[in-house]
Amino acid sequence: MIGPNVTLATPMHPLLPEERNIRKREDGSFYNLEYAKPITIKDNCWLASNVVVCGGVTIGEGCVIGAGSVVIRDIPPYSLAVGNPCRVIRKITEKDHMPDGIAKLQTDR
């Protein structure tokens, strides 16, 4: 599940200005040294609204990423992670099951 305004930001740029600035080829055309790093999001994840995931990151299976988080490093499977920068606050476990009455209400609709 992906909430509103989630950004998957794969573009990367050199850190040094002389490498980051636009360059000119001999033929007069311009270019820069932008490149991309992959993002991997495993099955059954939920990225809440306004999450930003930076290039080079893997989010493990079953994770929940809290609203407004900025993911700059890998998140292990079945983790609840939040913040800027995003940090794992705990594992998602069997104790996170919804009470039977609430789950039944959702399926009866």
C-alpha positions as CSV (number, residue, x, y, z in Angstrom):
1,M,0.0,0.0,0.0
2,I,1.3,3.4,-0.9
3,G,-0.2,6.5,0.6
4,P,-0.7,9.9,-1.0
5,N,2.4,12.0,-1.9
6,V,4.9,9.2,-1.6
7,T,8.2,10.0,-3.4
8,L,10.5,7.3,-4.7
9,A,13.7,9.3,-5.4
10,T,16.2,7.3,-7.5
11,P,18.2,10.2,-9.0
12,M,21.7,10.8,-7.5
13,H,24.2,13.5,-8.2
14,P,27.9,14.0,-7.4
15,L,28.6,15.9,-4.2
16,L,31.4,18.0,-5.5
17,P,30.2,21.2,-7.4
18,E,32.8,20.8,-10.1
19,E,31.4,17.3,-10.8
20,R,27.7,18.2,-10.2
21,N,27.5,21.3,-12.5
22,I,26.3,21.1,-16.1
23,R,29.0,20.3,-18.6
24,K,29.3,21.2,-22.3
25,R,30.3,18.8,-25.0
26,E,32.5,19.7,-27.9
27,D,29.4,19.8,-30.1
28,G,27.8,22.4,-27.9
29,S,25.3,20.2,-26.2
30,F,25.0,20.1,-22.4
31,Y,25.0,17.2,-20.0
32,N,25.4,16.4,-16.3
33,L,26.6,13.4,-14.3
34,E,23.3,12.4,-12.8
35,Y,22.7,8.7,-12.2
36,A,20.2,6.5,-10.4
37,K,20.3,4.0,-7.6
38,P,17.5,1.3,-7.4
39,I,14.8,1.2,-4.8
40,T,13.5,-2.2,-3.7
41,I,10.2,-2.5,-1.8
42,K,9.4,-6.1,-0.9
43,D,5.9,-7.6,-0.7
44,N,3.2,-6.5,1.8
45,C,4.6,-3.1,2.8
46,W,2.7,0.0,3.7
47,L,4.2,3.4,3.0
48,A,2.0,6.0,4.7
49,S,1.5,9.5,3.3
50,N,4.4,11.8,2.4
51,V,7.1,9.1,2.8
52,V,10.3,9.8,0.8
53,V,12.4,6.8,-0.2
54,C,15.9,7.6,-1.4
55,G,17.9,5.6,-4.0
56,G,19.8,2.6,-3.0
57,V,17.4,1.5,-0.3
58,T,15.6,-1.8,0.3
59,I,12.5,-2.0,2.4
60,G,12.0,-5.5,3.7
61,E,8.8,-7.6,3.4
62,G,5.9,-6.6,5.6
63,C,7.2,-3.2,6.8
64,V,5.2,-0.2,7.8
65,I,6.8,3.2,7.2
66,G,5.2,6.0,9.1
67,A,3.9,9.2,7.6
68,G,6.4,11.8,6.7
69,S,9.4,9.5,7.0
70,V,12.5,9.9,4.9
71,V,14.1,6.4,4.3
72,I,17.8,6.7,3.7
73,R,19.0,3.2,4.7
74,D,17.7,-0.3,4.4
75,I,14.8,-1.3,6.7
76,P,14.7,-5.0,7.8
77,P,11.6,-7.2,7.2
78,Y,8.5,-6.8,9.4
79,S,9.7,-3.5,10.9
80,L,7.7,-0.4,12.0
81,A,9.9,2.5,11.0
82,V,9.3,6.3,11.3
83,G,11.1,9.6,11.3
84,N,13.5,11.8,9.4
85,P,15.8,10.0,9.0
86,C,13.7,6.9,9.2
87,R,14.5,4.5,12.1
88,V,13.1,1.2,13.1
89,I,11.2,1.6,16.3
90,R,10.2,-2.0,16.7
91,K,9.4,-5.3,15.0
92,I,5.9,-6.1,13.8
93,T,4.8,-9.3,15.6
94,E,1.8,-11.6,16.2
95,K,0.8,-9.2,19.0
96,D,-0.1,-6.7,16.4
97,H,-3.2,-8.6,15.2
98,M,-6.4,-6.6,15.4
99,P,-8.9,-7.8,18.0
100,D,-11.4,-10.3,16.6
101,G,-14.4,-8.0,16.9
102,I,-12.7,-5.2,14.9
103,A,-11.5,-7.6,12.2
104,K,-15.0,-9.1,11.9
105,L,-16.6,-5.6,11.5
106,Q,-14.3,-4.9,8.5
107,T,-15.2,-8.2,6.8
108,D,-19.0,-7.8,7.4
109,R,-19.2,-4.6,5.4
